[in-house]
Amino acid sequence: MKVGPWYNDPQDSPQSCCALHDVATEFSCQGLELDFPIVCWGSDFCWDDGQCEWKSPKVTRMNKARDPHRLRMNSYRVLLSRGRDGFIIFVPPEQKMASTYVALKA
């Protein structure tokens, strides 16, 4: 993805974010203010009804971060704080995402 054209090209450009073909990560949008971004919620940060807390995947030996859960939480914080006029959260309609959908909707 070419980040400059993705954010700045006109709506009818195939490289524009308005085409909804590509996605930006927290790294591609950090420091930007966007009009009304769409954040697609992934299964990498889900609400656990039983524990009443946010959960991220278990740490593997390959992951050398000191606190990978905090990193994941901060990634979503960055994504959710980019919208100048608001944002839309899309939660995939999958059974494993049901409790996350309910928590976000509440």
Secondary structure, 3 states (H helix, E strand, C coil): CCHHHHHHCCCCCCCCHHHCCCCCCHHHHCCCCECCCEEECCCCCEEECCCCEEECCCCCCCCCCCCHHHHHHHHHHHHHCCECCCCEEECCCCHHHHHHHHHHHC
